[in-house]
Amino acid sequence: MTNKITGIRSIDFKIVAKGHGVVNWNGSLKMQPFEDGKNKPYENHTMPKLRGYNNISGYWDDGKPKYKYPNDVDFKKTPLYISQNCIRHHLFRENSFFDLQSKEVVENLDKLLCSMVGLVRGYVIPATENKRTSALLLEDFVDQLGNGNFEQMTKSGSKEKTANKQGKESSNSLFSKTTFGDTHYEAYGSISVEQLQFISLSNKFSRQTITYSMEKDRVNLAKKMTNFLNQLGNTDKAEAVYHSNYVRRGSIYNIGEEGILLNDEAINIVVNETLKLFKNLVIRQAKGYMYVDEIEVDYNNGKTAQDMMRIKRTDNTNNSKGEMKYAQYFIGV
């Protein structure tokens, strides 16, 4: 099978988001106090996620670490960021409040598969080892402004020290934070057409999304997925087609997998819905907020390795309209 693969291979995009404050904290770190106290660092300095930041500057002669001062941070070299895991959580949060190990999920995997979570975000079911690789590649959202501040704070109320659970005097009421003012994030992402369009129902290559013993159940799953996609896109042109042997184009042998293949209209519906989720993404938590301000899209039909994520370059080769067919990686044989 030597059919050359042509068409849109990925939908790449650049996101610009704006906000104020920190929405993705990194917890409490040990930091060196301002007064002399090399072996008594602050235990309660709250730090946001900073790219590449390390709070240890070296080690004393006795082997104990030297901690950096709380205000000794270069926010250009170690910028604030929102992790891609945090973004994924909020992107799909309306449909993601469930336990992947619960009996209801395990026994009704068709509901998960016929959803944006199942089709785009992906999943792994520990009990059955069924899984769906995410079609969405996403980078961290990195701040470009660097408006960080060191803030020394104190708790209100009595200044008297009290005993903790161990019976020792608890720390004083002083604590500190690294906070941020206005933020401007940039990030890149990509939706893989190959990973999106094919849903494997075979364990031949260890990527079985759901386990059915009867072929009629696999056919019915394709019908359920077709109905879901047509309702989502308000159309009747989307199709999820079952076949017992889908072979990847270019394979030497016609040895493939049972599975479901999405047609161009179905792919387009999922792509548009994913981009809509990004356009409407808002995170408000941890005394900060972030919202997506603009998104630039490239329907990437590049044929060389150098065309990967070409949206990061400014050579005017981006295809923002997507007025061509999606690449077809699999064919029923």
N, C-alpha and C positions, 0 to 999 in steps of 0.2 A: 504494500500500500504506500504509494509515493506521492499522493496528492499534496501539493504545496499549500501550506496554511497561509491564508491572506485575510485581511480585515482588521477590525479593531481588536487588539490583544489585551489592552488594559484601559481603564478609565482613571487617569491620574488627576490629582487636584492639589491646589495650594489654598490654604486657609489662613485668613487674617482674623484674629480675635482680639477684642479689647475688654478691659475690665478694671478692677480696683481691688487691691488687697491680695491676700493669699487664699487659694481655694484647695491646695494640695500640700498639707504639712508633712514633715519628715520626722516628727516626734521630738523628744528632748535629747539634747546632746550635752556632754561635759565640755565646759568652756573655762578658760583661765580667767580668774577675777581680776579686777583692776588693782586691788591692793596686793601686797606681797603674800603669796600663799601657794607656792609651787606644788604642794601635795594636797591642796584642798580646792579643787576646781568647783565651779558652779555645776550643780546637778540638774538645774531646772531652767536651762535656756532653750526655748522652743524655736526650732529652725524649720523654714520651709524647704521644699525640694530644690536644691541648687545643683546644676550640672557639674559633676566632677569635684564637688567640695569635699574636703577632708578636714576634720577639726583637730587633727594631731599634727604638730609642727616638727616634732622630733622626740628625743628621749633623754631623760636625766641619767646621771651616772649610775643610779641605782636601778635602771631599767624601766622606771615608770615613765609613761608618756608625758610629753609637754603638750598642753592644749593651747590652741590659738585664742586670742582675745575676741570677744563677741563682735566688736565693731571692726575687726580686721578682715574684711571680705571685699574682694573685687568683683562686683556684680556683672562686669563685662566678661571676665575670664570664667566665672562660675555663675552663669545666669539662672534666674528663676525659671522653673518649667512645671508644666502639668503633665504627668505621666500618661502615656497612651492607654494604660490600663484604666486610669481614672476616666479618661475620655470615653473609652468603650463602655464602661459601666453606665455613665450618664446618657450616652447615645442610645442605648437599648434598655434603659431602666424601666420604661413603662411595661415591657414584656419579660423582664428578667427576674422578677421576685419569686423564685422557686428554687428548690433544692434538687440538684441533678441526681442525687442519690435516693430521692424519695420514690416510694412505690408507684405513686401516681404518674410520675414522669417516665419511669422505666416501662410501665405498662401502656403508656399512651405517647410513644415517641413520635407518632405521626403528627400529633398536634405541634410538637416542637419543630419538626422538620418543615411543616407548612407554616412557617413564620419567618419574620426578618431575622430573628435570633438564629434559627436553624439554618437559613439559607446564606446569611452573610457573616454573622459573628462566629458561628461554629460552636462546637461543644464536644465534651468527652464524658461518656457515661461509665463510671468505674465498674458498676455491677455487671454490665454486659459487654464492655470494651467497644461499644459502638462509638463512632466519632465522626465529626464533620470538620474538616480543616477550614479555618476562616479564609474567606476570599478577600478580606480587607486587610491590607498592609497599612499601618498607621505609625507616624513618627510622633515623638513627644512635642507638645506645644511649648516653644521656647520664647521667653520674654526678650524684647529688643531694647527696652528702655533702661532697665537697671535702677529703678527708683526704690532701692532698699534702704531701710533705716534700722538702727539699733535702738531699742526702747527698754529703759529700766522701769519696772512697774512694782507696785506693792499691793498687797491684799488689804481691803478695808476691814475694820473691826478691831478687836483687841490685839495689842502687840505682844501680849504675854505668850511665851512658848508653852506648848503642851506636849505631852508624851505621845509617841507613836505606838504602833502595835507591838513593837519590840521593847517598849518601856523606856526608850531613849528620848531625849529632847528632840522634837521635830525641828525642821529647818525654819528659819525666820520667814517673815512675810514678803521678803524681796524675791522677785523673779524677773526674767527678762525675755524679750522676743526679738527676732529679726522680722520686721514687717515690711510691707510694700505699699506704695501709693498707686498711681495709675499704671496699668500694664498694657502691653501691646505684644501679642503672641503671633508667631508664624509657625506653620506646620505643613507637612506634605503627607499625602496618602495615595493609595492606589487600590483599585478593585480589579482582581485578576479574572478575566473572562473564562479562562480554562478551569479555574477552581470553582467559579460560580455556576457555569452551565451544566456541569455533570454531577449527578448525585449517585454515588456507588451503592448498590445493594448486594454486592458480593464481597466476601472476605479474602478474595484472591490476592489483593495487594494491601491488606491490612488497613482498609479505609471504609469498612462497611458502616453505613449511617444508621441502619435499622435492620433487625433480623426478622425475616418472614420465612416460614417453611412452605407456604403455598404461593404459587405464581399469581393466583387471582388476587391475593392481598397486595402484591407488588403493583399489579395493574390498577387496583383501586386507589393505592397511594398516589399514583400518577394523576388519577382523576381528581383526587382531593387537592393536590398541589395546583392543578390547572384551575380549579374553581377558586382557590385562594388568590392566585395571581390575577385572574380576571376581575375578581371583586376589588382587589387592591388597586388595579389600574383602570377600573371602570370601562372594561372592554370585553370582547369575546374572542380576541385574536391570540391571546397567550396560550401556549401549549407546553405541557410537561409530558414527554413521550417515553413510555417504557419500552425497553428492548432487552432481550436475553443475552446479547453479546455486542456491547459497544466497544469498538477497537479504536485506539488512538491513531490518528493519521500519521503515517510514516513508519508504522510498525512493520517488522519483517514478516511476522506471522499474524494470522487473523485470530489471535487469542486475546479476548477482551473480558469485560465484566458485565454482569447484569446491572442495569441501572436506569436512571431517568435523565433525559436530556431536555434542557430548556431551549425553546426556539428564540429567535431574535426579539420578538415582542415581549416574551417573558423576561428575558435578560434586561431589556430596556426598562421594564416596570420596576425591577429590583434595583437597578442602578439609579433611576430617578428618585425612588423612595429613600435610598441611602443618602443621596445628595441632599434631599429635603430634610432628613434628620440632622445632617450637619448644619444646614442653613438655619435651622430653628434651635440649634443647641445653645442652652443656657445652663450655667452651673452657678448656684448660689449656696454657699456653705462656708463654714469656718471664718466668718466675718469678712468674706470677700465674695466677689462675683466675677464672672466671665461670660461673654456672649460672642458668637461668631458674627463678624461684621461683613465679611465678603468672602467669596469662594471663586476661584478660577479653575476651569476644567479643561482637560486635554483628553480627547478620545484618541488614544495613542495607537496608531496603525504602523508604527515604525518596524522596520525589517532587520535592523542591526542591533547588536548589543549596546552600542552607544546611544540608541534611542530610548533606553530604559530611563524613566523619570526625566524625560527631556524638558518637562515643565519647569525644572529647576534652572534651566538655561534660558537666555533671552535671545534666541536666534529666530524667533517668529515662525517656528514650524508647528506650533500647537494647533490642534484641530478642535475648536470649541463647540462645534455643532453636532458632530457625530452622525453625519449624513451618509453612512455607509454600513455595510453589513458587519456583524461581529464575526470574529474568527471562529471557525468550526473545527474544534480539536478532535471530535469523536464522530464516528459513523457506525450505524448499525449494520452488522454483517451476518 
